[in-house]
Structure formats: structure tokens, C-alpha cells
Amino acid sequence: MGVEELKREARQLPEGEKADIISGLLSTFPSAEYDVSDAEVALRIAETESGEVQDISYEELKATILERGQK
């Protein structure tokens, strides 16, 4: 089964089963080399709320990640 077929079939699964697959796949990745503290999260929220930085949509984030992966 190819990746595209696997993704197509996975989309048909109930939400809980999709979550199980996602969780299982994520656990196979190595741990991040950094840690984000609650203070860092609070700072980022404050920056966003003040207008100092601007949010981007999930679609924008995804497109950026895919674009960087192709370089």
C-alpha cells in the first residue's frame, strides 16, 4: 500500500482511530532538542495580543513547512 492510499484510507476512519494512528506515528519521532516553558508561552501570547507579532493560519504554516522541505 502506498502513502497516498494509506492517507486516503486513514481519512475514512473514525476520529478516535485517527488519533490513535497519529499518536503512534508521533511517538516514533525523536524528542525535540528544545523545551518550551510556560513563561515562553505566556510571552508569545502577550506578543500576539499586543500586536507586536502577527498570527498566521494553520494553512499558512503548513505551506511554509512544505515549501522549506522542498529546498
C-alpha positions in Angstrom: 0.0 0.0 0.0 1.4 3.4 -1.0 1.4 6.5 1.1 -1.4 8.2 -0.8 -3.6 5.1 -0.5 -2.8 4.9 3.2 -3.7 8.5 3.7 -7.0 8.1 1.8 -8.0 5.1 3.9 -7.0 6.9 7.2 -9.2 9.8 6.3 -12.2 7.4 6.4 -11.5 6.3 10.0 -13.5 7.5 13.0 -11.8 10.4 14.8 -10.6 8.2 17.7 -8.9 5.7 15.4 -7.2 8.6 13.5 -6.0 10.0 16.8 -4.5 6.6 17.7 -2.6 6.4 14.4 -1.4 10.0 14.8 -0.3 9.4 18.4 1.6 6.2 17.4 3.3 7.9 14.5 4.3 11.0 16.5 5.8 8.7 19.2 8.3 7.4 16.6 9.9 10.8 16.0 12.9 11.7 18.1 12.3 14.1 21.0 12.6 17.8 20.3 16.0 19.3 21.0 14.4 22.2 22.8 11.8 22.7 25.6 9.2 25.5 25.8 8.5 26.8 29.2 5.1 28.2 30.4 6.9 31.6 30.6 7.8 31.4 26.9 4.3 30.5 26.0 3.0 33.5 28.1 5.5 35.8 26.4 4.4 34.6 22.9 0.7 35.1 23.8 1.4 38.6 25.1 3.3 39.5 21.9 0.4 38.3 19.8 -2.2 40.1 21.9 -0.2 43.4 21.8 0.1 43.3 18.0 3.9 43.0 18.3 3.8 39.8 16.2 1.0 38.6 13.9 -0.6 35.1 13.9 -0.6 33.0 10.8 -3.2 30.4 9.9 -2.6 26.7 10.0 -2.8 26.7 6.2 0.0 29.3 6.0 2.1 27.4 8.5 1.6 24.1 6.6 2.5 25.8 3.2 5.7 27.3 4.7 6.8 24.0 6.2 6.2 22.2 2.9 8.0 24.9 0.9 11.0 24.7 3.2 11.0 20.9 2.9 11.3 21.1 -0.8 14.5 23.2 -0.7 
